[in-house]
Amino acid sequence: MLAGKALPALPEPQRTAQHSVEGCESPVWLAVIEGQIMAYSPSKVIRGVLAVLLERANTLTSEEREVFDFAAYLETCQLSRYLSQSRGNGINAVIKAISKY
């Protein structure tokens, strides 16, 4: 959750249906701004996970993001064990969306 405090918030105007990630229990929005993937969720837990994912995702090229195993990365960071099944499903939807950017 501490990492989520440092996550630059996706600006309000970008929090639209177009940038919404479907399949998340808590609302999540993703958008690319000035070449960086940015995100926001009102959930502190999800913001923390987003911060960890985006810290890595924004160091990769789009081609590298397509093949990078973000689920394994969360395992390595020991975060997946803290996610309920419904949150885990939502994070999987976020990972799919990040991989497409």
CORZIMO-V16074 format. One record per residue. RES is the residue in one small letter. SS is DSSP state (a for helix, b for strand, c for the rest). PSI is psi in whole degrees, 0 to 359 (999 if undefined). D_LAST is the distance of its C-alpha to the last C-alpha in Angstrom with 1 decimal. Layout:
RES_SS_PSI_D_LAST ; RES_SS_PSI_D_LAST
//
This chain:
m_c_330_24.4 ; l_a_323_25.3 ; a_a_327_21.9 ; g_a_331_20.8 ; k_a_331_23.4 ; a_a_352_21.7 ; l_c_120_18.2 ; p_c_126_17.8 ; a_b_137_17.8 ; l_c_127_15.4 ; p_c_145_18.0 ; e_a_314_19.9 ; p_a_340_19.1 ; q_a_351_15.4 ; r_c_73_16.5 ; t_c_172_16.9 ; a_a_327_16.6 ; q_a_327_13.7 ; h_a_5_11.6 ; s_b_143_13.6 ; v_c_116_12.6 ; e_c_145_15.4 ; g_c_4_17.6 ; c_c_139_18.0 ; e_c_315_21.6 ; s_c_145_20.9 ; p_c_139_18.7 ; v_c_134_15.2 ; w_b_138_13.0 ; l_b_140_9.5 ; a_b_156_8.6 ; v_b_124_7.7 ; i_b_122_11.3 ; e_c_43_12.8 ; g_c_1_10.0 ; q_b_138_9.6 ; i_b_128_7.7 ; m_b_156_10.8 ; a_b_165_12.3 ; y_b_145_15.8 ; s_c_142_18.2 ; p_c_344_21.9 ; s_c_124_22.5 ; k_a_320_23.5 ; v_a_312_22.8 ; i_a_321_19.2 ; r_a_321_18.6 ; g_a_316_20.0 ; v_a_319_17.7 ; l_a_318_14.6 ; a_a_317_16.1 ; v_a_315_16.6 ; l_a_315_13.1 ; l_a_330_11.5 ; e_a_319_14.3 ; r_a_314_13.3 ; a_a_323_9.5 ; n_c_358_10.1 ; t_c_354_12.7 ; l_c_153_10.6 ; t_c_167_9.4 ; s_a_323_6.3 ; e_a_319_9.2 ; e_a_321_10.5 ; r_a_324_7.8 ; e_a_326_8.2 ; v_a_353_11.8 ; f_c_138_12.3 ; d_c_86_14.6 ; f_a_328_13.7 ; a_a_317_16.6 ; a_a_324_18.9 ; y_a_317_17.8 ; l_a_324_18.8 ; e_a_315_22.0 ; t_a_321_22.7 ; c_c_356_22.3 ; q_c_36_24.6 ; l_c_330_22.7 ; s_a_331_22.3 ; r_a_344_26.1 ; y_a_359_26.0 ; l_c_130_23.8 ; s_c_169_25.8 ; q_a_317_24.9 ; s_a_321_23.5 ; r_a_321_21.4 ; g_a_320_20.3 ; n_a_318_19.2 ; g_a_318_17.2 ; i_a_325_15.5 ; n_a_322_14.7 ; a_a_321_13.1 ; v_a_316_11.0 ; i_a_317_10.2 ; k_a_319_9.2 ; a_a_318_6.8 ; i_a_319_5.4 ; s_a_334_5.6 ; k_a_338_3.8 ; y_c_999_0.0
//
